Amino acid sequence: MEYLKKAKPVDRQKQQNLEAEVHAIIRDVSARGDRALIEYNTQFDGNTRTSLRISPEEIRRAYDLTSPALIEDLKTTAQRLEDFALKQKASLHGFSDYEISPGIFLGQKIIPVDSCCCYVPGGGYPLYSTALMMGITARTADVRRIAMCTPAVNGTDSVHPSTLVAMDIAGIREIYALSGAHAIAAFACGTEQIEPVDMIVGPGNQYVTEAKRQCYGRIGIDFLAGPSEILVIADREADPACIAADLLSESEHDSQAIARLITTDKTLGLEVIRQVEKQLPELETEDIASASWNTCGEVILADSLDDACRLANAFAPEHLVLQFAGAEAYTDKFKNYGSLFMGKYSAVVYSDYVNGINHTLPTGKAARYSGGVWIGTFSRVCTTQRLTKEAAHQVAALASHLAEGEGFPGHANAAAIRLKS
């Protein structure tokens, strides 16, 4: 393995400072409630509104300010997301009366969480796609109460109209102009204006992610979402211009986004680096994308495709893109990824917007133990059991014996007493 381009090391001290800062924000919101939220909104976003919840009139006005073409595009995307979510829902089902032995009936129920908050980032740009993906998936999972929060447009008191339209199309009726670590604290702890929820999902910046980490346990979360990631594996037959475009499409998300290429061909690797440098000046997001690429971008020369597979599983990327001959034969070798894209024409951008798959995916190697947001994110698999009198008598002695072996006489008695009755 050889690095043709290597990322710079992470500053651990900054992470420690971040943890302390977020901890202080959570404590402040817990203590002062809405007063703290309003002050943080003003400090971080220039949002001075005192009523945090978006009104029906603001939703109606948002439709007037959004182009009819975009509204139709959002509706088309929403339908595809719902179709796929329903397909997922059908794969997650309960059952009852599985008779594991005579008279012992077992089962499971799929029960949605009662309430959740979907966090939608985007103070600089509207992220209506995330609003659709979070909201539609939660609604299809039958979550009773779905709240959403999102920042106001920088320097204003208003959420971007297209984001509000997307939330409305997703069927969300409880929306707040609120973001950052203080938003996570509000939905975890509750304030005068905000009722706490059982679960918080959705991506955000490093403050949001750290707040989710610190609040986990009081509320459930999907996963700890870090900066966007893409890992492309390519051979000499791949298109370097397409690869460069894919790498930059993730780099423009965030100055800490991670774009990697693993290739078995040095010439291709060097050409991709050249293509990135060529395409960067053509992007309006050049400042962010170049900061990300210069700091976090990597190009790795692998000894073989098997070596590339091993590295990919170690990186556990959010997006894994395969652009090499015979990729289909290698898919079973990949175990750790958020979503898999096979071939030149399976661009991540299609999944980001229009294919119907949720683009909220695990980052920071969380793909080793977690998948992306889906119907199951908002569901609990709860077991059931029912025993007849005869079955209870049959297993009581066995249960009592095992309980005594672990030193729990109360457990043993709870089993044995059934024999006496």
Secondary structure, DSSP 8 states (H G I E B T S, - for coil): -EEEE------HHHHHHHHHHHHHHHHHHHHHTHHHHHHHHHHHH----S--B--HHHHHHHHHHS-HHHHHHHHHHHHHHHHHHHHHHHHS--EEEEEEETTEEEEEEEEE-SEEEEE---SSS--HHHHHHHHHHHHHTT-SEEEEEE--STTSSS--HHHHHHHHHTT--EEEE--HHHHHHHHHH--SS----SEEE----HHHHHHHHHHBTTBEES----S-EEEEEE-TTS-HHHHHHHHHHHHTT-TT-EEEEEES-HHHHHHHHHHHHHHGGG-TTHHHHHHHHHHH-EEEE-SSHHHHHHHHHHH--SEEEEESTTGGGGGGG----SEEEESTT--HHHHHHTSSS------TTGGGT---S-GGGGEEEEEEEEE-HHHHHHHHHHHHHHHHHTT-HHHHHHHHHHHH-
